[in-house]
Amino acid sequence: MLDEQIARHGHATNMKRTLAHSPQALFALMRWYDLHAEVVEFLGPRATTLFAFAISTQTDCLICSTFFRRWLIEGGENPDDLQLDDRERALIALGRHLVRDANAIPDTVFDHATRGLTAAQVVALTAFGGLMIATNVFNNALKVDLDEYLFPFRRELT
C-alpha cells in the first residue's frame, strides 16, 4: 500500500512511512481518503476542511493541523482569521466536542451541525471525525516528525 501512495503522489509522508510498519494500520487509516471524499460530496471542500482542521487543532496535532492550514492558505484563506457562517461554526464546534468528550456534545451543536443531513451522511461525518481523531492520536503518540513540505505552513508561535 505504501508503494501505491508513492506511485500516486510521488512520495510518502512521514506519517504513512511510520504507518507502513504495520500494513493493516496503514490500510485502516488510509480509509480517511474514502470518508473525506464522501463528506466533501455533501458538505463541500471548505466545510470538510474546517471540520478536520478543528479536530486537528483541538488534539494539538502538529502534522494534521499544519496540513489543513496548508489547504486553507492555498485556498486563499487566513487560518488565523477565518470568516465563518453559522453552519461552519457549528461544524467546528462539533469537531472540537468530538475530541474533548463525544459523550457530552450539546444537542444544539449536534443538531445545528447536522441539520439537513441524512442519517447516512451523519454517520459518514461522525466516522470521518473519528478517523481524523485516530490519525491525530497516532501522530501525537508516536511523535511523527512534521514533513518538510509543511514547514512553511506551520503556525507561528506568538
C-alpha positions in Angstrom: 0.0 0.0 0.0 2.9 2.4 0.7 4.1 1.7 -2.9 0.7 2.8 -4.1 0.9 6.1 -2.2 4.3 6.8 -3.7 3.2 5.9 -7.2 0.1 8.1 -6.8 1.7 11.1 -5.1 5.4 10.8 -5.9 6.3 10.5 -2.2 5.0 9.2 1.1 4.6 11.4 4.1 6.3 10.7 7.4 3.0 9.5 8.9 2.5 7.0 6.0 6.0 5.7 6.3 5.5 5.2 10.0 2.2 3.5 9.5 3.7 1.2 6.9 5.5 -0.7 9.7 2.0 -2.3 10.1 0.3 -2.8 6.7 -3.1 -3.2 8.4 -2.6 0.1 10.3 -1.7 1.8 7.1 -4.8 0.3 5.4 -7.1 1.3 8.2 -6.0 5.0 8.4 -5.9 5.4 4.6 -9.6 4.9 4.6 -9.6 8.5 5.6 -9.4 9.4 2.0 -12.6 7.5 1.2 -14.5 9.1 4.0 -13.1 12.5 3.2 -14.4 12.2 -0.4 -17.8 11.1 0.8 -18.1 14.0 3.3 -16.9 16.5 0.7 -19.8 15.4 -1.5 -22.4 16.7 1.0 -20.5 19.4 3.0 -18.3 20.8 0.3 -14.5 21.0 0.4 -14.2 24.1 2.7 -16.6 22.9 5.4 -15.0 19.5 5.4 -11.5 21.1 5.7 -12.8 23.3 8.6 -14.2 20.3 10.4 -10.9 18.4 10.1 -8.9 21.4 11.0 -11.0 21.9 14.1 -10.3 18.3 15.2 -6.6 18.6 14.4 -6.1 21.9 16.3 -8.2 20.6 19.3 -5.9 17.5 19.5 -2.9 19.8 19.1 -1.6 17.6 16.3 1.2 19.5 14.6 1.1 17.4 11.4 -2.6 17.4 10.8 -3.3 21.0 11.9 -0.4 22.2 9.7 -1.7 20.0 6.8 -5.1 21.7 6.9 -3.6 25.1 7.5 -1.8 24.5 4.1 -5.1 23.6 2.4 -6.8 26.8 3.8 -3.8 29.0 2.9 -3.6 27.5 -0.6 -7.3 28.2 -0.9 -6.7 31.9 -0.2 -7.7 31.9 3.4 -6.1 33.0 6.6 -6.5 30.1 9.0 -5.9 32.5 12.0 -8.8 34.8 10.9 -11.4 32.6 9.3 -14.7 34.2 8.1 -17.3 31.6 9.1 -21.0 31.2 8.6 -23.3 29.7 11.3 -23.1 26.2 9.8 -19.3 26.3 9.7 -19.1 27.5 13.3 -21.4 24.5 14.2 -19.2 22.0 12.4 -16.1 23.4 14.1 -17.8 23.2 17.5 -18.9 19.6 16.7 -15.3 18.6 15.7 -13.9 20.1 18.9 -16.6 18.4 21.1 -15.8 15.1 19.4 -12.2 15.4 20.6 -13.0 16.8 24.1 -15.9 14.5 25.1 -18.0 12.7 22.5 -20.4 11.8 25.3 -21.2 15.5 26.0 -21.8 17.1 22.7 -24.6 19.6 23.3 -27.8 18.7 21.3 -27.8 22.3 19.9 -24.3 21.9 18.5 -25.0 18.4 17.0 -28.4 19.4 15.6 -27.1 22.6 14.0 -24.1 20.9 12.5 -26.1 18.0 11.1 -29.2 19.9 10.1 -30.4 18.8 6.6 -28.1 15.8 6.5 -29.4 12.3 6.0 -28.8 9.6 8.6 -26.1 8.1 6.2 -24.4 11.5 6.0 -24.4 12.0 9.7 -22.8 8.5 10.1 -20.2 9.4 7.4 -19.4 12.7 9.1 -19.1 11.2 12.5 -16.9 8.3 11.2 -14.8 10.8 9.4 -14.3 12.8 12.6 -13.4 9.6 14.5 -10.9 8.6 11.9 -9.5 12.1 11.9 -9.1 11.8 15.7 -7.3 8.5 15.3 -4.9 10.0 12.8 -4.1 12.8 15.2 -3.6 10.4 18.1 -1.3 8.3 16.0 0.9 11.2 15.0 0.9 12.7 18.5 1.6 9.4 20.4 4.4 8.4 18.1 5.8 11.9 17.7 5.8 11.6 14.0 8.0 14.4 12.5 6.4 17.2 10.5 7.2 16.7 6.8 9.5 19.4 5.4 6.9 20.4 2.7 4.7 21.6 5.5 7.3 23.8 7.3 6.1 27.0 5.5 2.5 26.5 6.7 3.3 25.9 10.4 1.6 28.3 12.7 3.8 30.9 14.1 4.0 30.8 17.9 3.4 34.2 19.5 
